[in-house]
Amino acid sequence: MARTREKLTLLVAAVAVGLLLAGGAVAIDDLVTDGPGVGADSRPVGRAQGTYMLSSQHEEVIVVSITVVLTAGPYNGSTLVVAGRDRIYDQTRELAVVGGTGGLRGASGYVLWTTAKVWSEVHMVLELDVHASVPLPDEDDDDNDVLVLGSRDA
Ligand SMILES: *[C@@H]1O[C@H](CO)[C@@H](O)[C@H](O)[C@H]1NC(C)=O
């Protein structure tokens, strides 16, 4: 089944509060805004929820597994699932967009992830430059394409 794909770019910034290097793993629930700061000129647009896990014996590498839930804009209520390896002292890290829900269902692509501002060892602003494509919904979506596992009338 061929599907048209739509490109979209979202620019979001997350405030990450973690005790990562001390503890090895941290669960996060961070504010996502649409600007690079947390000032009056950037609106809250969602939350980033998930885990950062220190995952290398030799260097400061974490494995990220987060879901960004959007709470404003055209994708309000949709989520974007981001996963990958973050070598935290690199200028730019590339992580994967591995999926999404709602208006972002089936999203795939990548995120260019940078540390925009460091306030302390556990408090910083991350800039997530999201490049993802989303399959267009089928015009005649009548569930004929749904694969039913274990159906008796196959
Ligand atoms: C986002 O969607 C929720 C639930 O439908 C709604 O209550 C809220 O007002 C929306 N927020 C914005 C900023 O549109």
The ligand as a Gaussian input file, in Angstrom:
#p B3LYP/6-31G(d) Opt

LIG

0 1
 C       -5.600000      21.185000      23.566000
 O       -6.581000      20.181000      23.591000
 C       -7.256000      20.098000      24.857000
 C       -8.145000      18.862000      24.814000
 O       -8.931000      18.839000      23.654000
 C       -7.996000      21.370000      25.112000
 O       -8.660000      21.315000      26.360000
 C       -7.002000      22.532000      25.130000
 O       -7.695000      23.750000      25.266000
 C       -6.186000      22.545000      23.853000
 N       -5.134000      23.528000      24.017000
 C       -4.859000      24.432000      23.099000
 C       -3.785000      25.400000      23.451000
 O       -5.458000      24.494000      22.036000

